[in-house]
Amino acid sequence: MARPALAGPALLFDATDRNVLYAEDLDSHWHPASLTKIMTAYLTFVAIQDGTLALETKIGCSKLANSQGPTKVGLPVGAEITVAIALQALIMKSANDVAVMLAEAVSGSHEAFVDYMNGMAGRLGMTRTKFANANGLPDPIQVTTARDIAKLAAAVVRDFPQYAYMWSMLQMRVGKRQLHTHNGLLTNYAGADGMKTGFICDSGFNVVASATREGHKLVAVVLGEATGQERSVRAVNLLEHGFRTRRWKSLFGSSTLDTLPLDESAKMAVTKPGRVISAVCGTGGRAVARVKKKGRGIAGESQAKVRHARSKGRGTAMTRKSPSASP
């Protein structure tokens, strides 16, 4: 039985030089939830670059895509949308059905696409990541780490800047449906410009959050928070810390995502988030432990601790899988 975590993994890096400005438990396994869709988007961008697809290409909703759980657009079998609309719904709305549609369009089948995902993960240096599906719905073998997700985010920023607007969209329309972003930082944090949120009960609330100030982009990876609000608070604290300290850190040098030594003691068994609100996960799950979350520091190399403004209520860790991968 996985033991509850009091502190989920976190990482902050500079998107320009990949310097790591803060890291906590960066190499331990965690369920990515809908952060999986960053890879699905990346491989779709590759397909467009290679000429396999175009933004205006129409793709159809298969029975498999239609059968996916929420969050989803809810397209009927046989319905078609363009790759451009699909990408925007994937990134902004975190649509699970659309993730499968894109997977099938890129690779011919969802199974082949998963193989492609794992192959690309290896090429990007995501050495502790294993994908089992294109959307992040619960699967015990689908795992990643904060460092690996950071490498993926860095690749998106580096390789496909022309699609940056998709990561910062606030709303869109698909047919008669008006869709809105799950990323509250885009409207509540100065300079925020992406990227992706994720949640299942077994992962807690995850986010990759990017922000740009004075032409400089930082990216925070936060995994396993107990609520969406706490996820946002921790990401903001990391980004604020980074924008304050980036300049002096660059004078003394820093390890990068690639050169920071691998934590050989990192947990390979997935650690459950310490508490996830039962209102989201339901009350049918088995209680593993009751823990009180403590404030975590976002210290840099000096190890100075910074207290987070966050809820300190008690909660119950749930082991039941969520029926959906959502924000």
Secondary structure, 3 states (H helix, E strand, C coil): CCCEECCCCEEEEECCCCEEEEEECCCCCECCHHHHHHHHHHHHHHHHHHCCCCCCCEEECCHHHHCCCCCCCCCCCCCEEEHHHHHHHHHHHCCHHHHHHHHHHHHCCHHHHHHHHHHHHHHCCCCCCECCCCCCCCCCCCEECHHHHHHHHHHHHHHCHHHHHHHCCCEEEECCEEEECCCCHHHHCCCEEEEEEEEECCCEEEEEEEEEECCEEEEEEEEEECCHHHHHHHHHHHHHHHHHHHHHHHHHCCCECCCCCCCCCCCCCCCEECCCCHHHHCCCCCEEEEEECCCCCCCCCCCCCCCCCCCCCEEEEECCCCCCCEC
